[in-house]
Amino acid sequence: MTEESADRIDRAIDRGADALAASTPWLALAVVLLLGVTAYAVLADVSLTRPRYAFYPVVWVVVGAAAVSRAPRAVGSARRRALAGTVATAYLGVLLWFTGSVYVMPEWMYSLSVFTDGLPGWAPIVTFMVGPVGGSVVPFVLVGYVVLAYLTYVSLTRATRGLAAAVLGPVTCVGCVAAGVSGLLALAGGTGATVAVAGASGGAGGLATVAYDAATAVYLVAVTALATID
């Protein structure tokens, strides 16, 4: 083995050790949260027909928190930061719209309901109508989309124009795909399907489960891609 090869191996080992050290606290947090969700399911007598339901909120929240905590600072002029903030806010709106988390109805109504019978992260689901605008918010999904919007904001302030066009475009499209996949829940019963999954009763059907599986995978890809732009 040449000296150059040995140096490359040593650098790779060092990078792996650094990455492991950085991820250890977040892995520990994920374990603690998962134990907490499991304990809640037992004490509250929540029927957990598919154990992976407990993983969704933990994965979205912990990965999102880790990405935000390690994201670089926003830079650039005030004008550039303001423009990036506008784009990120619009992107968040697109995500909420495509998931059906926010929608518009032809008639005006005023209502508010809170669904609390579910696993932490899935519940409490807040459903509301304010005039023609309605919404149904699942806590961990909202957290995930806010994370995507924030990382988009930071990346837009730091990336060169060419990098923003070449990388941020596909990444934000990935985020929209995540929203669109989650939107398949409409075919499985809309908000009713989400509530059924939140209660882990298994009543949402296979399509709802597949939608959340796919949305979680795409969410991880989008967060990872955005977090690596510097």
Beta strands, then each sheet from edge to edge (+ up, - down):
strand 1: 102-115
strand 2: 125-137
sheet 1: 1+ 2-
end
